[in-house]
Amino acid sequence: MKTFKGLLVLMTACVVSTTAFCQSTTTPTPTATTVTEPKKEEKKEVHSPKKWYDKISLRGYAQVRYNRLLETNEKLKCEQCDRSWGENGGFFIRRGRLVFSGDISDRLYIYIQPDFASNVSNTFNHTFQIRDAYFDLALDAKKEYRLRFGQSKIPYGFENMQSSQNRLALDRADATNSPVANERDLGVFFYWAPAEIRERFKYLVSSGLKGSGDYGVFALGAYNGQTANRTELNNEPHIVSRITYPFKTKSGQIIEAGVQAYTGKYVIEKTATKNKATETQFIDRRIAGTLVIYPQPFGFQAEYNVGEGPEFNPATMTTVVKDLNGGYAQVMYRKKVGENHITPFVKYQYYNGGKKHEIDARRYIVKDLEIGAEWQLKDFFELTAIYTISDRTFEDANIPVNNQTGNLLRLQAQFNF
């Protein structure tokens, strides 16, 4: 029995020692330097190219007005300003616009702006109409050289280029806006500006300094000449050119000076029987100068143009080519109030000439003084009040003698989105 137990103990010891020996020779103890985990394959993210509609931004603004406060003469009207001046005027949506824009590719930029508040007659308002629909084709990588195709603003005049969303006065001056009603027409335009100056144009708008936007240092174009959304009537395009430059002084003050001119022939609309003119096509050409001292905090803005074009003559009851001239001057002061800005301003305008896009190329003599202020309460809301002292003569074959004077207080609420 003792021999059996001793044999069992001896066999157990042999098994244990043999196992230990085998482990030490065949399966070495793993160490930190010998153990390697299999590498995990890195998953590469696949970036699919953006669709064209992912590159489009959407923004807009709307303006609601009332022009009848403190009114002294309901016969005083301004078709160019808005049709809610004077009798039968009331609350009025002046603009209601959406802007679709974006870089579709490295060389192609699109801009489409419809207006939901266009007025096609004195009694029918708020129709849908295209204001802008153009395509910029960059000719170089920096986009300093561009070709623009489509309906867009005609590069004539600083205030015409300036968006109504940014402009202080509620309406553009008659003298410099009368060359192109609604500021737009259909054509092809070449723009050039160094990349640095393009950034400066952008800053003058984004900073709230009331810039005109980027329409190049140099512009040259050809367009139909009958103004936006109207059929070409004489197969002879208008030619326009503009040079402007925003100088920056050592103090940081920015001063912009420019000159622009256009030439062409325009076909007018006559009254059915009273206008005795035998022709409807007339020479239409002008040249203008611009000076802008941006409000930092004081500012000054002035433009003046001269030329010749169609104008109704009440003495002969005919439309003829006559000389024209006029412009405006505006002083302003930009003051920060808390997180917002208030900008009081005074603007005077004068114009003596015809308005080709109105019936019979109406004869106008305009002398207006505006005293107002724009208050930017928030990025999305602005309030403007202007007291207008006006003396206007506007005559056509239906009303050959028509001079109206008067005063009125104008209010506008603007919503940016």
HELIX and SHEET records of a PDB file:
HELIX    1   1 LYS A    2  THR A   26  1                                  25    
HELIX    2   2 TRP A   52  LYS A   55  5                                   4    
HELIX    3   3 PHE A  158  MET A  161  1                                   4    
HELIX    4   4 ASP A  174  ASN A  177  1                                   4    
HELIX    5   5 ALA A  181  GLU A  183  5                                   3    
HELIX    6   6 ALA A  195  SER A  206  1                                  12    
HELIX    7   7 ILE A  359  ALA A  361  5                                   3    
SHEET    1   A17 LYS A 335  VAL A 337  0                                        
SHEET    2   A17 ASN A 340  LYS A 355 -1                                        
SHEET    3   A17 THR A 318  TYR A 333 -1                                        
SHEET    4   A17 PHE A 298  ASN A 313 -1                                        
SHEET    5   A17 GLN A 281  ILE A 293 -1                                        
SHEET    6   A17 ILE A 254  VAL A 267 -1                                        
SHEET    7   A17 HIS A 238  LYS A 248 -1                                        
SHEET    8   A17 PHE A 218  TYR A 223 -1                                        
SHEET    9   A17 ARG A 184  TRP A 192 -1                                        
SHEET   10   A17 TYR A 145  LYS A 153 -1                                        
SHEET   11   A17 THR A 127  ALA A 138 -1                                        
SHEET   12   A17 LEU A 108  SER A 118 -1                                        
SHEET   13   A17 PHE A  92  ASP A 103 -1                                        
SHEET   14   A17 SER A  57  LEU A  69 -1                                        
SHEET   15   A17 ASN A 403  ASN A 416 -1                                        
SHEET   16   A17 PHE A 381  GLU A 395 -1                                        
SHEET   17   A17 ARG A 362  LYS A 378 -1                                        
END                                                                             
